[in-house]
Amino acid sequence: METRICLSCKHMFHYIAGPVVCPQCREKEEQQFKIVKEYLRQYPGATLTQVSEATGVSSKLILRFLREERLEVTSDSAISLVCERCGKKILTGTRCNECSAELMKTLNQMKGSFVGEKKEDTKSKMRFLDANQYRR
């Protein structure tokens, strides 16, 4: 287990996975997430500033929820995100569908080239003995 400093409260904690926030701050963020989610359900056309002011949740945290794909805005929403790669408007996450598909294709090609380059080493293979062969 790794010890880290919480990005929210600056206290040390045992980090496991996910955002670098302590369990107490994570619970607080979960409560804020529920508030924002409910507000967006009631007011889907609200701007980022309106959501932030009405819920008391920072704009930065609301954007993080969107980037983490925990929230999704409607296509006619005043809140807009753009693809990090091409700049196209997206509803959630960090990349549009086309850029995500292209990235996956590239990664699969790279994976295939690494697998193809691997030569089989017959000397280092594990061998098993047939126990029945040595019985008397």
Buried (B, 14 or more C-beta within 10 A) or exposed (E): EEEBEBEBEEEEBEBEEEEBBBEEBBEBBEEBBEBBEEBBEEEEEBBBEBBBEBBEBEBEBBBBBBBBEEBBBEEEBBBEBEBEBEEEEBBBBBBBEEBBEBEEEEEEEEEEEEEEEEEEEEEEEEEEEEEEEEEE
